[in-house]
Amino acid sequence: MSVAYKLNTYQGEKGTVTVYTSLCKGCGLCIQKCPKECLKWSNHLGIYGTPSVEPDMEICIACGTCQNVCPDCAISVQRNK
C-alpha cells in the first residue's frame, strides 16, 4: 500500500525546499530557527487544519536548518551543487 502526501515544492537559486503539508502540524519551530527568517505561514493547511509554512526563495539559502528542527519531517531541503 502506498501513502500519498500533499506537498508543495519551492525552487530558488540556492536549492529546493519541499514542504509536506500533510505532515506539518504548524508548530512554527522552523520559523523560529531559520537564520535568514525566510519562512512564513502559508495558505496551505497542515494535518490539523493549521497553516503550514512556505519559504521565501528569494531569501532562502537552503541551509537545511528548518529540515533539521522539524519534529515531523515535514520539510526537505535539497541544496544546489
A tleap script that builds the chain and sets N, CA, C and O, in Angstrom:
source leaprc.protein.ff14SB
mol = sequence {
  NMET SER VAL ALA TYR LYS LEU ASN THR TYR
  GLN GLY GLU LYS GLY THR VAL THR VAL TYR
  THR SER LEU CYS LYS GLY CYS GLY LEU CYS
  ILE GLN LYS CYS PRO LYS GLU CYS LEU LYS
  TRP SER ASN HIE LEU GLY ILE TYR GLY THR
  PRO SER VAL GLU PRO ASP MET GLU ILE CYS
  ILE ALA CYS GLY THR CYS GLN ASN VAL CYS
  PRO ASP CYS ALA ILE SER VAL GLN ARG ASN
  CLYS
}
set mol.1.N position { 0.841 -1.179 0.000 }
set mol.1.CA position { 0.000 0.000 0.000 }
set mol.1.C position { 0.886 1.241 0.000 }
set mol.1.O position { 1.797 1.345 0.821 }
set mol.2.N position { 0.638 2.165 -0.889 }
set mol.2.CA position { 1.415 3.396 -0.926 }
set mol.2.C position { 0.645 4.517 -0.238 }
set mol.2.O position { -0.586 4.526 -0.206 }
set mol.3.N position { 1.401 5.454 0.307 }
set mol.3.CA position { 0.817 6.595 1.007 }
set mol.3.C position { 1.077 7.836 0.174 }
set mol.3.O position { 2.214 8.087 -0.227 }
set mol.4.N position { 0.050 8.604 -0.088 }
set mol.4.CA position { 0.196 9.843 -0.856 }
set mol.4.C position { 0.266 11.019 0.113 }
set mol.4.O position { -0.592 11.171 0.982 }
set mol.5.N position { 1.284 11.838 -0.043 }
set mol.5.CA position { 1.453 13.020 0.787 }
set mol.5.C position { 1.155 14.261 -0.031 }
set mol.5.O position { 1.529 14.355 -1.200 }
set mol.6.N position { 0.471 15.224 0.602 }
set mol.6.CA position { 0.297 16.521 -0.039 }
set mol.6.C position { 1.585 17.288 0.191 }
set mol.6.O position { 2.100 17.333 1.308 }
set mol.7.N position { 2.101 17.888 -0.866 }
set mol.7.CA position { 3.346 18.631 -0.726 }
set mol.7.C position { 3.359 19.840 -1.644 }
set mol.7.O position { 2.620 19.919 -2.625 }
set mol.8.N position { 4.220 20.771 -1.290 }
set mol.8.CA position { 4.466 21.952 -2.106 }
set mol.8.C position { 5.972 22.079 -2.246 }
set mol.8.O position { 6.707 21.995 -1.262 }
set mol.9.N position { 6.424 22.281 -3.475 }
set mol.9.CA position { 7.853 22.390 -3.748 }
set mol.9.C position { 8.166 23.811 -4.205 }
set mol.9.O position { 7.475 24.386 -5.045 }
set mol.10.N position { 9.229 24.352 -3.622 }
set mol.10.CA position { 9.656 25.717 -3.921 }
set mol.10.C position { 11.107 25.664 -4.380 }
set mol.10.O position { 11.952 25.071 -3.710 }
set mol.11.N position { 11.397 26.291 -5.531 }
set mol.11.CA position { 12.747 26.282 -6.069 }
set mol.11.C position { 13.327 27.681 -6.048 }
set mol.11.O position { 12.644 28.666 -6.329 }
set mol.12.N position { 14.595 27.743 -5.712 }
set mol.12.CA position { 15.296 29.022 -5.676 }
set mol.12.C position { 16.701 28.872 -6.204 }
set mol.12.O position { 17.091 27.803 -6.673 }
set mol.13.N position { 17.447 29.933 -6.129 }
set mol.13.CA position { 18.818 29.948 -6.640 }
set mol.13.C position { 19.720 28.985 -5.869 }
set mol.13.O position { 20.582 28.338 -6.463 }
set mol.14.N position { 19.532 28.885 -4.559 }
set mol.14.CA position { 20.404 28.064 -3.715 }
set mol.14.C position { 19.955 26.610 -3.593 }
set mol.14.O position { 20.770 25.739 -3.288 }
set mol.15.N position { 18.665 26.334 -3.826 }
set mol.15.CA position { 18.195 24.966 -3.688 }
set mol.15.C position { 16.690 24.841 -3.803 }
set mol.15.O position { 16.001 25.752 -4.260 }
set mol.16.N position { 16.196 23.681 -3.373 }
set mol.16.CA position { 14.776 23.366 -3.441 }
set mol.16.C position { 14.285 22.982 -2.054 }
set mol.16.O position { 14.928 22.209 -1.344 }
set mol.17.N position { 13.146 23.529 -1.683 }
set mol.17.CA position { 12.528 23.209 -0.393 }
set mol.17.C position { 11.174 22.571 -0.675 }
set mol.17.O position { 10.353 23.125 -1.406 }
set mol.18.N position { 10.951 21.404 -0.089 }
set mol.18.CA position { 9.674 20.718 -0.207 }
set mol.18.C position { 9.021 20.694 1.164 }
set mol.18.O position { 9.623 20.246 2.140 }
set mol.19.N position { 7.789 21.176 1.232 }
set mol.19.CA position { 7.019 21.161 2.473 }
set mol.19.C position { 5.898 20.141 2.306 }
set mol.19.O position { 5.033 20.288 1.443 }
set mol.20.N position { 5.925 19.118 3.133 }
set mol.20.CA position { 4.886 18.089 3.128 }
set mol.20.C position { 3.754 18.580 4.021 }
set mol.20.O position { 3.770 18.373 5.235 }
set mol.21.N position { 2.774 19.231 3.409 }
set mol.21.CA position { 1.702 19.839 4.188 }
set mol.21.C position { 0.882 18.803 4.943 }
set mol.21.O position { 0.303 19.117 5.983 }
set mol.22.N position { 0.821 17.586 4.443 }
set mol.22.CA position { 0.053 16.559 5.132 }
set mol.22.C position { 0.770 16.055 6.387 }
set mol.22.O position { 0.190 15.282 7.149 }
set mol.23.N position { 2.017 16.476 6.619 }
set mol.23.CA position { 2.748 16.132 7.834 }
set mol.23.C position { 2.922 17.321 8.779 }
set mol.23.O position { 3.148 17.135 9.975 }
set mol.24.N position { 2.818 18.540 8.250 }
set mol.24.CA position { 3.065 19.749 9.040 }
set mol.24.C position { 1.930 19.985 10.031 }
set mol.24.O position { 0.760 20.040 9.651 }
set mol.25.N position { 2.293 20.125 11.316 }
set mol.25.CA position { 1.284 20.400 12.337 }
set mol.25.C position { 1.232 21.875 12.707 }
set mol.25.O position { 0.430 22.265 13.556 }
set mol.26.N position { 2.061 22.694 12.095 }
set mol.26.CA position { 2.026 24.129 12.329 }
set mol.26.C position { 2.634 24.554 13.649 }
set mol.26.O position { 2.167 25.517 14.257 }
set mol.27.N position { 3.671 23.856 14.112 }
set mol.27.CA position { 4.282 24.188 15.405 }
set mol.27.C position { 5.122 25.462 15.341 }
set mol.27.O position { 5.272 26.151 16.351 }
set mol.28.N position { 5.672 25.785 14.170 }
set mol.28.CA position { 6.432 27.019 13.997 }
set mol.28.C position { 7.894 26.950 14.398 }
set mol.28.O position { 8.579 27.972 14.363 }
set mol.29.N position { 8.399 25.780 14.777 }
set mol.29.CA position { 9.814 25.671 15.150 }
set mol.29.C position { 10.729 26.099 14.013 }
set mol.29.O position { 11.741 26.761 14.241 }
set mol.30.N position { 10.378 25.725 12.798 }
set mol.30.CA position { 11.208 26.083 11.645 }
set mol.30.C position { 11.262 27.600 11.445 }
set mol.30.O position { 12.304 28.152 11.090 }
set mol.31.N position { 10.138 28.260 11.673 }
set mol.31.CA position { 10.099 29.719 11.541 }
set mol.31.C position { 10.997 30.366 12.588 }
set mol.31.O position { 11.725 31.315 12.293 }
set mol.32.N position { 10.942 29.852 13.805 }
set mol.32.CA position { 11.751 30.408 14.901 }
set mol.32.C position { 13.246 30.209 14.681 }
set mol.32.O position { 14.039 31.077 15.046 }
set mol.33.N position { 13.643 29.090 14.094 }
set mol.33.CA position { 15.065 28.747 13.985 }
set mol.33.C position { 15.723 29.156 12.674 }
set mol.33.O position { 16.949 29.106 12.571 }
set mol.34.N position { 14.958 29.554 11.682 }
set mol.34.CA position { 15.529 29.918 10.379 }
set mol.34.C position { 16.491 31.105 10.528 }
set mol.34.O position { 16.080 32.170 10.987 }
set mol.35.N position { 17.765 30.936 10.147 }
set mol.35.CA position { 18.728 32.027 10.311 }
set mol.35.C position { 18.484 33.210 9.368 }
set mol.35.O position { 18.939 34.319 9.646 }
set mol.36.N position { 17.786 32.992 8.279 }
set mol.36.CA position { 17.520 34.067 7.308 }
set mol.36.C position { 16.097 34.620 7.433 }
set mol.36.O position { 15.718 35.537 6.704 }
set mol.37.N position { 15.314 34.058 8.359 }
set mol.37.CA position { 13.921 34.485 8.562 }
set mol.37.C position { 13.133 34.473 7.251 }
set mol.37.O position { 12.393 35.407 6.945 }
set mol.38.N position { 13.309 33.392 6.485 }
set mol.38.CA position { 12.650 33.324 5.181 }
set mol.38.C position { 11.377 32.483 5.188 }
set mol.38.O position { 10.698 32.391 4.165 }
set mol.39.N position { 11.043 31.871 6.320 }
set mol.39.CA position { 9.822 31.065 6.388 }
set mol.39.C position { 8.663 31.887 6.925 }
set mol.39.O position { 8.826 32.718 7.819 }
set mol.40.N position { 7.486 31.636 6.358 }
set mol.40.CA position { 6.271 32.326 6.808 }
set mol.40.C position { 5.107 31.338 6.729 }
set mol.40.O position { 5.219 30.275 6.118 }
set mol.41.N position { 4.012 31.701 7.345 }
set mol.41.CA position { 2.814 30.859 7.291 }
set mol.41.C position { 2.206 30.945 5.902 }
set mol.41.O position { 2.191 32.012 5.288 }
set mol.42.N position { 1.707 29.824 5.411 }
set mol.42.CA position { 1.109 29.789 4.078 }
set mol.42.C position { -0.400 29.621 4.173 }
set mol.42.O position { -0.955 29.497 5.264 }
set mol.43.N position { -1.048 29.619 3.031 }
set mol.43.CA position { -2.494 29.382 2.963 }
set mol.43.C position { -2.813 27.891 2.875 }
set mol.43.O position { -3.981 27.504 2.898 }
set mol.44.N position { -1.786 27.059 2.774 }
set mol.44.CA position { -1.961 25.611 2.706 }
set mol.44.C position { -2.121 25.070 4.118 }
set mol.44.O position { -1.309 25.367 4.995 }
set mol.45.N position { -3.156 24.282 4.341 }
set mol.45.CA position { -3.414 23.762 5.669 }
set mol.45.C position { -2.671 22.458 5.915 }
set mol.45.O position { -2.563 21.607 5.032 }
set mol.46.N position { -2.163 22.323 7.131 }
set mol.46.CA position { -1.442 21.133 7.530 }
set mol.46.C position { -2.377 20.068 8.079 }
set mol.46.O position { -3.594 20.136 7.901 }
set mol.47.N position { -1.793 19.092 8.745 }
set mol.47.CA position { -2.508 17.907 9.189 }
set mol.47.C position { -3.647 18.209 10.164 }
set mol.47.O position { -4.667 17.520 10.139 }
set mol.48.N position { -3.500 19.206 11.008 }
set mol.48.CA position { -4.538 19.536 11.987 }
set mol.48.C position { -5.389 20.728 11.572 }
set mol.48.O position { -6.099 21.305 12.396 }
set mol.49.N position { -5.319 21.095 10.310 }
set mol.49.CA position { -6.074 22.247 9.830 }
set mol.49.C position { -5.419 23.568 10.162 }
set mol.49.O position { -6.018 24.630 9.991 }
set mol.50.N position { -4.183 23.503 10.637 }
set mol.50.CA position { -3.417 24.715 10.937 }
set mol.50.C position { -2.593 25.082 9.703 }
set mol.50.O position { -2.319 24.219 8.870 }
set mol.51.N position { -2.201 26.331 9.575 }
set mol.51.CA position { -1.385 26.712 8.415 }
set mol.51.C position { -0.049 25.981 8.424 }
set mol.51.O position { 0.554 25.768 9.476 }
set mol.52.N position { 0.398 25.606 7.239 }
set mol.52.CA position { 1.751 25.072 7.103 }
set mol.52.C position { 2.656 26.247 6.729 }
set mol.52.O position { 2.206 27.392 6.695 }
set mol.53.N position { 3.905 25.970 6.456 }
set mol.53.CA position { 4.846 27.048 6.162 }
set mol.53.C position { 5.237 27.044 4.690 }
set mol.53.O position { 5.034 26.066 3.971 }
set mol.54.N position { 5.804 28.165 4.269 }
set mol.54.CA position { 6.386 28.254 2.932 }
set mol.54.C position { 7.592 29.183 3.002 }
set mol.54.O position { 7.581 30.167 3.741 }
set mol.55.N position { 8.629 28.871 2.234 }
set mol.55.CA position { 9.829 29.700 2.245 }
set mol.55.C position { 9.749 30.820 1.215 }
set mol.55.O position { 9.076 30.697 0.192 }
set mol.56.N position { 10.436 31.897 1.500 }
set mol.56.CA position { 10.646 32.947 0.517 }
set mol.56.C position { 11.959 32.593 -0.162 }
set mol.56.O position { 13.032 32.823 0.397 }
set mol.57.N position { 11.881 32.044 -1.348 }
set mol.57.CA position { 13.064 31.527 -2.033 }
set mol.57.C position { 13.998 32.622 -2.537 }
set mol.57.O position { 15.104 32.328 -2.990 }
set mol.58.N position { 13.572 33.873 -2.465 }
set mol.58.CA position { 14.468 34.990 -2.791 }
set mol.58.C position { 15.504 35.166 -1.681 }
set mol.58.O position { 16.603 35.666 -1.920 }
set mol.59.N position { 15.142 34.751 -0.465 }
set mol.59.CA position { 15.998 34.928 0.715 }
set mol.59.C position { 16.658 33.614 1.137 }
set mol.59.O position { 17.776 33.620 1.652 }
set mol.60.N position { 15.981 32.504 0.923 }
set mol.60.CA position { 16.417 31.188 1.415 }
set mol.60.C position { 17.792 30.812 0.881 }
set mol.60.O position { 18.070 30.954 -0.310 }
set mol.61.N position { 18.657 30.325 1.786 }
set mol.61.CA position { 19.991 29.878 1.392 }
set mol.61.C position { 20.088 28.347 1.387 }
set mol.61.O position { 21.175 27.797 1.206 }
set mol.62.N position { 18.970 27.665 1.583 }
set mol.62.CA position { 18.897 26.201 1.583 }
set mol.62.C position { 19.887 25.589 2.565 }
set mol.62.O position { 20.575 24.620 2.247 }
set mol.63.N position { 19.949 26.169 3.767 }
set mol.63.CA position { 20.898 25.697 4.776 }
set mol.63.C position { 20.445 24.394 5.433 }
set mol.63.O position { 21.275 23.640 5.941 }
set mol.64.N position { 19.138 24.123 5.429 }
set mol.64.CA position { 18.627 22.892 5.997 }
set mol.64.C position { 18.253 22.964 7.462 }
set mol.64.O position { 17.855 21.954 8.043 }
set mol.65.N position { 18.371 24.130 8.073 }
set mol.65.CA position { 18.014 24.261 9.487 }
set mol.65.C position { 16.559 23.886 9.722 }
set mol.65.O position { 16.248 23.191 10.689 }
set mol.66.N position { 15.679 24.330 8.866 }
set mol.66.CA position { 14.254 24.020 9.013 }
set mol.66.C position { 14.013 22.516 8.970 }
set mol.66.O position { 13.226 21.978 9.750 }
set mol.67.N position { 14.691 21.853 8.062 }
set mol.67.CA position { 14.579 20.401 7.938 }
set mol.67.C position { 15.061 19.710 9.211 }
set mol.67.O position { 14.450 18.744 9.669 }
set mol.68.N position { 16.148 20.203 9.774 }
set mol.68.CA position { 16.740 19.574 10.951 }
set mol.68.C position { 15.920 19.769 12.226 }
set mol.68.O position { 15.933 18.902 13.100 }
set mol.69.N position { 15.210 20.889 12.348 }
set mol.69.CA position { 14.449 21.139 13.579 }
set mol.69.C position { 13.007 20.661 13.505 }
set mol.69.O position { 12.327 20.612 14.530 }
set mol.70.N position { 12.530 20.312 12.335 }
set mol.70.CA position { 11.136 19.883 12.195 }
set mol.70.C position { 10.933 18.535 12.887 }
set mol.70.O position { 11.552 17.545 12.498 }
set mol.71.N position { 10.071 18.483 13.912 }
set mol.71.CA position { 9.869 17.225 14.635 }
set mol.71.C position { 9.061 16.193 13.840 }
set mol.71.O position { 8.991 15.029 14.233 }
set mol.72.N position { 8.461 16.609 12.743 }
set mol.72.CA position { 7.592 15.723 11.973 }
set mol.72.C position { 8.133 15.391 10.583 }
set mol.72.O position { 7.425 14.796 9.770 }
set mol.73.N position { 9.367 15.767 10.308 }
set mol.73.CA position { 9.996 15.516 8.992 }
set mol.73.C position { 9.128 16.046 7.860 }
set mol.73.O position { 8.998 15.405 6.817 }
set mol.74.N position { 8.534 17.216 8.067 }
set mol.74.CA position { 7.621 17.788 7.089 }
set mol.74.C position { 8.323 18.697 6.083 }
set mol.74.O position { 7.680 19.232 5.180 }
set mol.75.N position { 9.634 18.877 6.231 }
set mol.75.CA position { 10.393 19.748 5.331 }
set mol.75.C position { 11.617 18.993 4.821 }
set mol.75.O position { 12.328 18.333 5.579 }
set mol.76.N position { 11.837 19.110 3.524 }
set mol.76.CA position { 13.023 18.528 2.907 }
set mol.76.C position { 13.739 19.629 2.131 }
set mol.76.O position { 13.119 20.360 1.359 }
set mol.77.N position { 15.045 19.738 2.342 }
set mol.77.CA position { 15.834 20.768 1.657 }
set mol.77.C position { 16.903 20.081 0.818 }
set mol.77.O position { 17.639 19.226 1.310 }
set mol.78.N position { 16.979 20.461 -0.443 }
set mol.78.CA position { 17.992 19.951 -1.350 }
set mol.78.C position { 18.778 21.156 -1.856 }
set mol.78.O position { 18.246 22.000 -2.577 }
set mol.79.N position { 20.033 21.223 -1.473 }
set mol.79.CA position { 20.880 22.339 -1.869 }
set mol.79.C position { 21.436 22.087 -3.271 }
set mol.79.O position { 21.832 20.968 -3.594 }
set mol.80.N position { 21.463 23.131 -4.099 }
set mol.80.CA position { 22.044 23.018 -5.437 }
set mol.80.C position { 23.551 22.861 -5.329 }
set mol.80.O position { 24.175 23.397 -4.412 }
set mol.81.N position { 24.129 22.134 -6.259 }
set mol.81.CA position { 25.588 21.940 -6.265 }
set mol.81.C position { 26.275 23.010 -7.034 }
set mol.81.O position { 27.501 23.002 -7.141 }
savepdb mol mol.pdb
quit
